[in-house]
């Protein structure tokens, strides 16, 4: 999906595809999976899933901290994503971002 968004041109949202290309590959896969799982669900059904995803991104294995480091601490704007390509992101990695591994999730 990231490749397709990178190839889009002439869109009214010209900066969004460029930002998507530079974003965390793990986050790209997680967002796509979340969109697919949330399709056809109500807002009330989607909000707990969204909360779990955000909770895992902040407290679990994610690139959130790396993005903050690159943008706000070092101010390089060049995060070192791990994994560095979509092909390296396993579905289990994406699933781990959508489930609660602690007792504090909804």
C-alpha positions as CSV (number, residue, x, y, z in Angstrom):
1,X,0.0,0.0,0.0
2,X,2.8,2.4,0.8
3,X,4.2,2.0,-2.7
4,X,0.8,2.8,-4.2
5,X,0.5,5.9,-2.1
6,X,4.0,7.0,-3.0
7,X,3.2,6.7,-6.7
8,X,0.1,8.9,-6.5
9,X,0.5,12.2,-8.2
10,X,-1.9,15.1,-8.9
11,X,-3.9,14.4,-5.7
12,X,-5.5,17.3,-3.8
13,X,-3.5,15.9,-0.8
14,X,-0.1,16.2,-2.3
15,X,1.9,16.0,0.9
16,X,0.1,13.0,2.4
17,X,1.6,10.4,0.0
18,X,5.1,11.8,0.7
19,X,4.6,11.6,4.4
20,X,3.3,8.1,4.1
21,X,6.5,7.0,2.3
22,X,8.7,8.3,5.1
23,X,6.6,6.9,7.9
24,X,7.3,3.8,9.9
25,X,6.8,0.6,7.9
26,X,5.4,-1.2,10.9
27,X,2.9,1.7,11.4
28,X,1.9,1.4,7.7
29,X,1.1,-2.3,8.1
30,X,-0.7,-1.7,11.4
31,X,-2.8,1.1,10.0
32,X,-3.8,-0.9,6.9
33,X,-4.8,-3.9,9.1
34,X,-6.7,-1.6,11.4
35,X,-8.6,-0.1,8.5
36,X,-9.5,-3.5,7.1
37,X,-10.6,-4.8,10.5
38,X,-12.6,-1.7,11.3
39,X,-14.5,-1.6,8.0
40,X,-18.1,-2.2,8.6
41,X,-17.8,-1.8,12.4
42,X,-19.5,0.9,14.4
43,X,-17.5,3.6,16.1
44,X,-18.2,2.0,19.5
45,X,-16.6,-1.2,18.2
46,X,-13.6,0.6,16.6
47,X,-12.6,2.8,19.5
48,X,-11.4,0.0,21.8
49,X,-9.3,-1.3,18.9
50,X,-7.9,2.2,18.3
51,X,-7.1,2.6,22.0
52,X,-5.2,-0.8,22.1
53,X,-3.2,0.2,19.0
54,X,-2.2,3.6,20.5
55,X,-1.4,2.0,23.9
56,X,0.9,-0.6,22.2
57,X,2.5,2.1,20.0
58,X,3.4,4.1,23.1
59,X,4.3,1.3,25.5
60,X,5.2,-1.7,23.4
61,X,7.4,-2.5,20.4
62,X,6.9,0.3,18.0
63,X,8.7,3.0,16.1
64,X,7.0,5.8,18.1
65,X,10.0,6.5,20.3
66,X,12.3,6.4,17.3
67,X,10.2,8.9,15.4
68,X,10.1,11.2,18.5
69,X,13.9,10.9,18.8
70,X,14.6,11.8,15.2
71,X,12.1,14.6,15.0
72,X,12.2,16.3,18.4
73,X,15.4,15.2,20.2
74,X,18.1,15.0,17.5
75,X,16.1,17.1,15.0
76,X,17.5,15.2,12.1
77,X,14.1,14.1,10.8
78,X,15.7,10.8,9.8
79,X,14.4,8.0,11.9
80,X,16.0,4.6,11.7
81,X,12.9,2.4,11.3
82,X,13.0,-1.2,12.5
83,X,12.0,-3.0,10.4
84,X,13.2,-0.7,7.5
85,X,11.0,-2.2,4.8
86,X,7.4,-3.3,4.4
87,X,8.6,-6.8,3.4
88,X,10.3,-7.2,6.8
89,X,7.1,-6.5,8.7
90,X,5.5,-9.8,9.8
91,X,1.8,-10.0,10.3
92,X,2.4,-11.1,13.9
93,X,4.3,-7.8,14.5
94,X,1.2,-5.9,13.2
95,X,-1.2,-8.1,15.3
96,X,0.9,-7.4,18.4
97,X,0.2,-3.7,17.9
98,X,-3.5,-4.4,18.0
99,X,-3.8,-6.6,21.0
100,X,-3.5,-5.8,24.7
101,X,-0.5,-7.5,26.4
102,X,-1.2,-5.8,29.8
103,X,-4.2,-5.5,32.1
104,X,-4.5,-1.8,31.4
105,X,-6.2,-1.9,27.9
106,X,-9.9,-1.8,27.2
